[in-house]
Amino acid sequence: MNRAPGRLRFDHAPVVTHDERFQRGRAARAALPRSAHGRYEADAHRDPLGVLDRQHETRLPDLVPLRVARMLQNPFAFYRGTAAIQAADLAGEANTGAGVVLCGDAHIGNFGLFASPERSMVFDLNDFDEAAFGPWEWDVKRLVTSVVIAARSRGATEAQTRRAASLAAHAYRDALHRSLELDVTDRFFQAAVVQGGRQFGKQTQKLVKAAVKSSEKRTSARVIARITETADDGSLHLIESPPRLTHVGPEIESRVAEVIDLYRASVTPDVSLLLAQHTITDVARRVVGVGSVGSRCFIVVLTGPHGEPLILQLKEASDSVIHEFGRAPKNPISGVNPDTFSANHGYRVTANQRILQAVSDPFLGHVTFEGYGFYVRQFRDRNVSFEIADMADETFEDYAYACATILARAHSRSPDGAFIAGYIGRGTAFTDAVIEWSHAYADQSLADFEALRAAVVAGRFESAPLA
């Protein structure tokens, strides 16, 4: 290879610049005007209850009635469990064609506090079961719609609901531009440390401080003290609380050590060495969330050399609704192993989580067991979710603003973040449109909620008592 002194030539295509992607976004307005995002039209053949039926086919049958019951608690709980229905509806809509790594289920209940490896408290996205590569608009619409539905569930007036939705939409736009002003390396290492919420109102600051204080109790040691009992031989065992927590059968129990060894191969060497100094103490099946009820989920109790507990959660990962119901193409993501990514949805979840979060759980890993993909994480690491229904109006608006800001930062990590900024611009054409769409889709979601309730009365779906 001939080259001038001090110069290197690499045989690969140059990276598309920020300005080029930005201008492509601006040009995309001609093909899809931003105002077009304001129109929601229900497909005449949409079948929301059929989508739930399809999901239930792969769930544990004895837990499906509990999932239905949790979804029927209120319209916001229903919306939390219907990422698949919304993905199916979005599949029929036009989009700009620009893709990013998505959360896939970016409603405002999927954000919260947790401890970083350095033990600082951070606020970030905290659910990645549906994370995938897909149209950026889908995350934005799911987020703003969740603000509308949550506001209505809290008894907000129409004016208050629109104000909260507007704050979220504008926060996404503005935070995206701010994030993209940073060099790409700085963008990937933006801090997400919680500092008492000082940029927000006094009520919000008080809530954040209380949540950080509460997080000190959400540790493996605290959980162990609450959900275990001492046997005659002095060992600790989990206390069953069906259906929320039940022991597994001997066929699974006998293979837990094998599963943990396979999982250790997916984490960094230091974490693998740390895990090697723990003994498996117990394992149980656990019911989690709203949309996830019925999927296979286990907690494994490990004990360290001083008797200290560590709890890991193994949660089933199936195909993302972005692909299964949204029919988004499964494009490869730069930086991940394409073979493992396609074969193991647990790897899909963990890879996308590390891309989207500012900082992730060091115990994050994946494993395949009995033909199912799982991702693994620490069960309690000072993680705290906020009770949206109990928030003051000012705090709810601050919270919606914060969630939208975090989502924008996550999207800005993908190369086409600049495309989004160019397409949205700094005005209100896109934000006004997405606010209108979200109000219309909130009405649709409420109608679907009523349809599910009617289907339970008619006997099509079974609903179990809430646990």
N, C-alpha and C positions, 0 to 999 in steps of 0.2 A: 504494500500500500504506500503510494507516494503522497507525501504531505509536506507542507512547509514546517520549518522548525517551530515547535511549541504549539502546533495545531493538531487536533484529532478529528478524524472523520468517522462517524458512526453510520452504519448501513441500516437506518430505520427512519420511518416517517417522522417529520418534526411534529411537536405538540401544537395543536391549534391554540392560538393565543386567546387571551381574555377578550381583547377588543373584537376579534373575529367572531367569537361566540356571541358576544353582546350584540353585534350588528346583525347576526343571523336571527337573534330573538326579535329585534326590532322589525326585521323584514317579515317575520312570520305573522305579524299583525295583518298583513294584506290577505294572506290565505285564511286566517281565522281571526276575525276581529275580536278584540277583548270583550266587547259587549255580548258576544255569542255565548260566553260562559254564564250569562244570567238566565238562560232559558232551560228550565227542566221540563221535559215532556215524558211522561211515563209511557213505556212501551206497552202496546195493547196486549202483548203476550207475556208480560212479566208475571212471575209466579214466586213471590217471596216465601210462601209456606213450602213450596216445592224445594227451594234452596235449603231451607232448614231440614227437610226430609233427607236430602242428599248428604248433608253434614252428619246427620244422626246415624246414617248407615255405617259409619266407621267409628262411632262412639261406643263406649261401654253401655249396653242397653239398660242396665239397672240405674244408671245416672242420668239418662236423658230426661226423665220427668223432673228431676231437680233442676236441670238446665232451663227447662221451660218455665218452672216456677220462678227462678231467679230473673228471667227475662220479663216476667209479667209483674214484677214489683212496681214498676213505674215506666213511663216512656223513655227516660234516660237510660235505665237499666236495659231496656229492650234494645235501644240504639247501640249500647256497648257490645251487645251480643250479635250484631247484624252486619259485621264488616263484609261478610260474604254477599249479603243481599245488596249492599251499596256497591260493591265491586261489580256485581252483575249488571246493575243499573248504569254504572259509569262506562261499562264496556261498550255500550251503544252510543256514547256521546263522542263528539269530535274532540281531539286534543291537539296540542301543538306538535306532537311527535318527539319532543325532547324528554329524555328519561333521566332520572336520578335514582340513587338508592333511597327507597321509600321506607317509612315506618310501616305503611300498609294498614294501620289501624290507629291513626293519630288523633283520636278523640281526647278531650281534656282530662279524662280519667286515667289516661295512660302516661301521666307525668308524675314525678314525685321526688322526694329526697332520698339519698343514700350516701354511704360513706365511701370516699375514694380510698385507694390503697394507702395513701398518705394520711388517712383518717380525717381529712377535711370533709365537710358536708357539701354535696353538690345537688343541684336541681337539674333534672334531665328527663328525656324519654325513658320509660322503664318497661316497655312491652314490645317485643320484636317477633312474635310468633308469625306475623304476616309480612315481615320485612322482605323486600324484593326490589328488583330494578323495574321501574315502570313510570308512567306519566306523573310528573310532579303535581299537576293540578289535583289529582285524586286525594293526596294527603291534605292539601289546603282546603278542599271542599269538605272533607270529613271533619277536619278540625273546626272550621267555622260553623258547620251544621251542628256539631256537638255543643258549641257555645249557645246557639239558638235554643236547642232542646233543653239544655241544662238551665238556661235562664227561665224558660217557660215553666219548667218543673219547680223552680224556686218561687214561682208566683210573680215574676217580673211583668211589668207592663210592656206593651208593644214598643214604646219609646225606649225603655230600659234595655229590652232585648236587642233592638237595633243598634243601640249605642255600644253594647258589649260586643256584638258581632263586628261592628265597624272598627272598634279598637283592635280586635284580633286580626282582621284582614289588613289593616294599615300597619300593625306591628310586624306582621310577616314581611310585607313589602319593604319597610324601612330597615329592619334588621338584616334582610338579605343584602341590601345595598351596603350597609355598614360592614358586614362580614366580608364582602367581596372587595372592599377597599384595602383589605389586608393582603400581604404576600401570602401565597398559598401555604407555605410552611407555618407561618404565624396563625393562619386560619385553622389549621389542624390542631394547634395547641392552645386554642383559646380556653381560658379558664372558665369553669362553671361553678366556682366556689360560692356558697351562700354566705352572705355577710349581713344577716339580719334583715334583708329586704329594705335597706335604707333608701333605695330609689323610689319606694312606694309609700302609701299613706300609713298613718300610725296604726290603724287596725290591722293592716297587712303585716307590718313589722311585728306586732304583738303575736299574730298567728304563726309567723315564721319562727320566732324565738321559742314559742311553745312547742312547735313541731320538732325543732332541733333538740329541745330538752327531752321530749317524749322519745326521740330516736335512741337515746341512751339506754332505754329499756328493751329495745328490739335487737337482741343479740342471741347467739346460740345458747349461751349460758342461761339467759332468762327463759327462753323457750323450753329448754330441757327441764328447768325447775317446774314449769307449769304443766307440761304434758307427759311427764314420766313418773313412775313410782319405783320404789326399791323392792326387789324380789328377796326371797328368803336367803339367797346366796350372796346378797349385797349388790348385785348388778342392777342397772337401771333399765326399765322397759317402758315403751310408749303406752300410754293409756288410750285405749280405743274410744272413739267418739263417732260412731257410724252416723251418716255416711261420710262425714268430713274426714275422718282419720280411721283407717282400718288396717290391720296387719295383713300382709300378703301370704299367699300359700307357700308351702315348702318347696315347690318347684322353682319359684322365683327366689326365695330366700337362699336356697343352696347355690345360686349363681351370682349373688351380689358381688362377691369378691372378684369374680371374673369381669363383671361389668365395670367395677371401679378401676381395675387394672387397664382395661381398654380405654376408659375415660382418661386416665393419667397420661396416656400416650398423646392426647390432644392438647395438653396444657404445656406451659413453659417448664423447662427443667427444674427451676427453683420451686415451683408449685408442686411438681411431681415429687420432688424430694420431701417437701413438707407433708404431703399426703401419705408418703411411705412411713411416716412416723406416727400414724394413727391406726387404730384398730376399729373394725366395723362392729358396732354394738347392736344396732336394730335397723329395721326397714319397714316402712308402711306405705300404703296408698293414701294419697291426699287429694281432696277435691279443691279446685282453685277457680277463682274468677267467676265470670258470667258466661262469656262465649266459649271458654275452655272447658266448662263442665262436661264430663264424659270422656275427655281425652285421658290418656294414661299418664299419671303423674305420681311420683314416689318421693319420699324423703328418706335419706340414709343418715343415720346417726353414727358419727365417728368419734372416737375418744383418743386424746393425745396422751403423751407419756406422763403428764401430771394429773391425768384424769379430766382434762379440760375438754369440753364438747365442741364439735364442729358439725353442723348440719348442712348437707348438700341436697338440693332438689333436682330430680331428673324429670323433665317434662317432655312429653311427646311432641314432636314437630312433624307435621304433615305438610302437604303442598300449600303454599301461600294462596290465599283467596285472590290475590292479584293475578295469579296465573290460572288457578282452577276455575274461578268464576268471572274474573275480569278479562281473561284470555289475553293478557299481556304476554308478548314473546319472552322466552327465557334467555335473554341476552347475557353473555358472560360479563362479569365485572372484573376489571383489571385489578390484579393483586391477589386474587383467590385461585385456589386449585380447581380448575373447571370440572375435573372428573369427580372429585370429592363433593363439590358443590352440587352437582346433578344427582349424585347417588345418596346423599345424606342431608336431609332437611335440617337436622341438628346443626350441621356445619353451616348451612345457609343462614340460620338464625344467628349463630355466634359471629360469623363473619360480618354480616350486615350490622349487628349490634355494635361491634367495634368501630365500624365506619361511621355510624350515626351518633354515637355517644362521645362526649368530650373525654370521658375516662370510664373504663369498664371494670367489672369484677375480675380480679386476677384468677379466680377459680372457674371462669367461664370456659367450657369445653363441650365436647360432643361425643356420642357413642351410638352404635347400632346394637340393638338387642332384640332377638326373636323376630327379626324382620322389620322392626320399627326404629325410626330415628329419634334420638333424644338429644336435647341440650341440657347441660348441667351448669348450675350456678350455686353460690352460697345462699342458703335459705333465709337467713336473717343477717343482714349487715347494716343495721341501723336504718333500714328502709322504711319510709313513712309516706303514705298517700294522704292527700287533703280531703276532708269531708266537704264537698262542694255545696251540699244542701244547707250546711250550717254557716256558710260564709256571709258576712255583711256585704251589702251591695258594692261598696268600694273595693273590698277584698276580692270579690268575684271578678270584677273588671280587671284588677291588677293581675289576678291569676290567669285570666284569658290572654292578657297582653304577654305575660311571661311565657306561657305555653307556645304562643305563636312565634315569639322571638327565638325560642329554643329550636322549633321546627325549621325556621329559616336558616339558623346556623348549621343544622344537620344537612339540609339540602345544599348549602353552599360548599360542602366538601366534595360534591360530585362535579365533574368537569363542566356539565351544562348548567351549573348554577349561574354562570354569566349569561347564558341564553335566557334564563328565567328573568333575570334583572332587566335585560334588554327588552323582553316582551312586555313585562308588567309596566316598566317605566317608573316615574315618580308621581304620576297623577292618580286619579281615582277611577279610571275607566275599568280596569280589571277588578279592583276592590269593590266597587259598586255592584258589578256583575255577580261576583261570587257571593256577596251578601244576599242578593235577590235569589240566587240559586239555592242558597242554604235555607232560607225561609221556606221556599217551595218544597225542598226535600224534607225539611222538618215536618211539614204537613203530611207528606207521603209516609214518613216513618211512623207518625201517629196513626195513620190509617192502617198500616201494617200491624202495629201493636194491637189495635182493636180487632183486626182480622185473626190474629193468633188467639186472643182471648175468646173470640167467638168459636174458634176451632176447638178449643179446650172444652167449652160448654157442649159443643156438638159431639164430642168424643173422638175427634180426629187425633188430638194430641193429649197425652196424659201429663198432668201436673202434680208434682209431689209436694208434701208439706216442706216449708223452708227449714233448713237445718242451721 
